[in-house]
Amino acid sequence: MSCSNFDTKELCRKYRTNVPRLIRAWKKGLNDLELSRVTGVNVATLHRIRSEIELYHRRARLARMVSADGEQAPAQRHIFLRPLL
């Protein structure tokens, strides 16, 4: 999870917490319960922040795949099989 790929300031404002600090803690291996005790952020809020970051990364990965496939992929992606005669 790289902090430079998305707007951490927006997430900080939205959840009123230091998101880069949370990301560093997750990278160090702290689980949500330990992190909740240290930071005082609710476990459900931590889960929402984590899922929002993961969703952003999935969308970015999908966009990269689509842009890479758009240059090389054929027009038809599906193989249509004829029924047996």
JOURHU-V270234 format. One record per residue. N is the residue number from 1. SS is DSSP state (@ for helix, = for strand, . for the rest). PSI is psi in degrees with one decimal (* if undefined). D_FIRST is the distance of its C-alpha to the first C-alpha in Angstrom with 1 decimal. Layout:
((N | SS | PSI | D_FIRST) (N | SS | PSI | D_FIRST))
This chain:
((1 | . | 103.7 | 0.0) (2 | . | 133.3 | 3.7) (3 | @ | -21.7 | 6.4) (4 | @ | -13.0 | 8.9) (5 | @ | -20.0 | 8.2) (6 | . | 170.5 | 9.7) (7 | . | 97.6 | 12.3) (8 | @ | -27.3 | 11.4) (9 | @ | -38.0 | 15.1) (10 | @ | -42.0 | 16.0) (11 | @ | -37.0 | 14.0) (12 | @ | -42.4 | 15.6) (13 | @ | -40.5 | 18.9) (14 | @ | -43.6 | 18.6) (15 | @ | -1.7 | 17.9) (16 | . | 48.2 | 19.6) (17 | . | 169.1 | 17.2) (18 | . | 94.9 | 15.0) (19 | @ | -42.9 | 11.5) (20 | @ | -33.6 | 9.9) (21 | @ | -40.7 | 12.1) (22 | @ | -42.3 | 10.9) (23 | @ | -43.8 | 7.2) (24 | @ | -39.4 | 9.0) (25 | @ | -40.8 | 11.4) (26 | @ | -38.9 | 9.4) (27 | @ | -32.5 | 8.2) (28 | @ | -16.4 | 11.9) (29 | . | 7.7 | 12.9) (30 | . | 138.0 | 14.5) (31 | . | 175.3 | 15.3) (32 | @ | -35.5 | 15.9) (33 | @ | -44.7 | 19.6) (34 | @ | -42.3 | 19.3) (35 | @ | -35.5 | 16.8) (36 | @ | -40.2 | 19.3) (37 | @ | -38.7 | 22.1) (38 | @ | -45.5 | 20.6) (39 | @ | -23.5 | 19.5) (40 | . | 9.0 | 22.0) (41 | . | 138.4 | 19.7) (42 | . | 145.5 | 21.0) (43 | @ | -38.5 | 19.3) (44 | @ | -38.1 | 19.6) (45 | @ | -40.8 | 17.9) (46 | @ | -40.7 | 14.9) (47 | @ | -41.7 | 14.9) (48 | @ | -41.4 | 15.2) (49 | @ | -46.2 | 12.3) (50 | @ | -44.1 | 10.0) (51 | @ | -33.2 | 11.8) (52 | @ | -39.7 | 11.7) (53 | @ | -43.4 | 7.9) (54 | @ | -39.5 | 8.3) (55 | @ | -41.2 | 11.4) (56 | @ | -44.0 | 10.1) (57 | @ | -37.4 | 8.0) (58 | @ | -43.9 | 11.2) (59 | @ | -40.6 | 13.4) (60 | @ | -41.7 | 11.9) (61 | @ | -42.2 | 12.2) (62 | @ | -40.5 | 15.7) (63 | @ | -39.4 | 16.7) (64 | @ | -40.3 | 16.1) (65 | @ | -42.6 | 18.1) (66 | @ | -41.6 | 20.8) (67 | @ | -35.3 | 21.2) (68 | @ | -38.5 | 21.6) (69 | @ | -30.0 | 23.9) (70 | @ | -29.2 | 25.9) (71 | @ | -31.3 | 27.2) (72 | @ | -19.6 | 28.2) (73 | . | 145.5 | 28.8) (74 | . | 166.6 | 32.3) (75 | . | -37.4 | 33.5) (76 | . | 124.6 | 34.1) (77 | . | -24.8 | 31.3) (78 | . | 147.3 | 33.4) (79 | . | 119.5 | 36.3) (80 | . | 121.9 | 39.2) (81 | . | 138.0 | 41.6) (82 | . | 142.9 | 45.2) (83 | . | 153.9 | 47.0) (84 | . | 136.5 | 49.5) (85 | . | * | 52.9))
